[in-house]
Amino acid sequence: MIRINPEEISERENYKLLTGTVIPRPIALVTTLSEEGVLNAAPFSYFNIVTADPPLISVSIQRKKGIRKDTSRNAIARGEFVVHIADEGYVGQLNATAASLPPEESEVALAGLTAVPSERISVPGIAEAKVRLECVLEQAIPLGGTAEAPTVDMLIGRVVRYHLDDAIADERYHIDAAALQPVSRLAGASYSKLGELFEVERPS
Ligand SMILES: Cc1cc2nc3c(=O)[nH]c(=O)nc-3n(C[C@H](O)[C@H](O)[C@H](O)COP(=O)(O)O)c2cc1C
């Protein structure tokens, strides 16, 4: 086995090791509204469930030279955002939203995605996604760096409304993973589709 001390390697090398080994990572396409009302969208793969009781999810957003990205700035200012699960149907458009646009320009328009109003929050979602989670900001936790200059904000969102495409869910809330066609992120520009499914019985 190769043994590595993270304190002896660079930030870039730690990034390569983590994004290459913690795979596949689910991808959240997050929409937010700026104070001027511009609809922002960007993908994030440092994304997961925190707990189902209450329904909380987390998204970690790096700061760029100490400055928050539009998504974390808007989500913290407004206290609301929408998380969409990446799927094969719109992965090309999702990738286009990762463009670094100035705050007054919308990645949604750039990518040719369609905004759809939310029910419980003021931030619209994206119609192309098969899963939309309307979220209110539960907590924004600054982490990394120093207390004065954190390097990342972990957003904890509470899901206040689920929107599910009819084709992926039944009345008992079972989700058909094959119909959802989720896309996940590996290292660099690599993505993966759902592979072979199999079941393992839990020990009693
Ligand atoms: C598939 C994918 C996953 C990404 N995951 C993250 C992530 O977890 N955290 C992060 O800070 N940036 C991530 N990025 C980069 C952001 O999407 C990118 O910085 C984007 O421009 C931020 O947009 P904003 O300034 O509108 O918030 C990812 C990019 C791609 C394409």
The ligand as a MOL file (V3000), in Angstrom:
LIG
                    3D

  0  0  0     0  0            999 V3000
M  V30 BEGIN CTAB
M  V30 COUNTS 31 33 0 0 0
M  V30 BEGIN ATOM
M  V30 1 C -19.6090 18.2950 -11.9800 0
M  V30 2 C -19.0450 19.4520 -11.2030 0
M  V30 3 C -18.9870 19.3940 -9.8180 0
M  V30 4 C -18.4940 20.4670 -9.0740 0
M  V30 5 N -18.4560 20.3750 -7.7060 0
M  V30 6 C -18.0580 21.4530 -6.9670 0
M  V30 7 C -18.0890 21.3850 -5.5410 0
M  V30 8 O -18.5020 20.3960 -4.9250 0
M  V30 9 N -17.6940 22.4920 -4.8410 0
M  V30 10 C -17.2760 23.6390 -5.4700 0
M  V30 11 O -16.9600 24.6230 -4.8050 0
M  V30 12 N -17.2460 23.7180 -6.8230 0
M  V30 13 C -17.6310 22.6610 -7.5810 0
M  V30 14 N -17.6320 22.7360 -8.9580 0
M  V30 15 C -17.2730 24.0330 -9.5860 0
M  V30 16 C -18.4560 24.9960 -9.6030 0
M  V30 17 O -19.5730 24.4480 -10.2770 0
M  V30 18 C -18.0150 26.2890 -10.3400 0
M  V30 19 O -17.0260 26.9320 -9.5590 0
M  V30 20 C -19.1500 27.2450 -10.6430 0
M  V30 21 O -18.6940 28.2250 -11.5560 0
M  V30 22 C -19.6690 27.9720 -9.4180 0
M  V30 23 O -20.7170 28.8040 -9.8600 0
M  V30 24 P -21.2770 30.0610 -9.0660 0
M  V30 25 O -20.1450 31.0620 -8.9520 0
M  V30 26 O -22.3940 30.5100 -9.9400 0
M  V30 27 O -21.7280 29.5820 -7.7210 0
M  V30 28 C -18.0540 21.6470 -9.7320 0
M  V30 29 C -18.0870 21.7000 -11.1520 0
M  V30 30 C -18.5630 20.6210 -11.8660 0
M  V30 31 C -18.6000 20.7100 -13.3790 0
M  V30 END ATOM
M  V30 BEGIN BOND
M  V30 1 1 1 2
M  V30 2 1 2 3
M  V30 3 2 2 30
M  V30 4 2 3 4
M  V30 5 1 4 5
M  V30 6 1 4 28
M  V30 7 2 5 6
M  V30 8 1 6 7
M  V30 9 1 6 13
M  V30 10 2 7 8
M  V30 11 1 7 9
M  V30 12 1 9 10
M  V30 13 2 10 11
M  V30 14 1 10 12
M  V30 15 2 12 13
M  V30 16 1 13 14
M  V30 17 1 14 15
M  V30 18 1 14 28
M  V30 19 1 15 16
M  V30 20 1 16 17
M  V30 21 1 16 18
M  V30 22 1 18 19
M  V30 23 1 18 20
M  V30 24 1 20 21
M  V30 25 1 20 22
M  V30 26 1 22 23
M  V30 27 1 23 24
M  V30 28 2 24 25
M  V30 29 1 24 26
M  V30 30 1 24 27
M  V30 31 2 28 29
M  V30 32 1 29 30
M  V30 33 1 30 31
M  V30 END BOND
M  V30 END CTAB
M  END
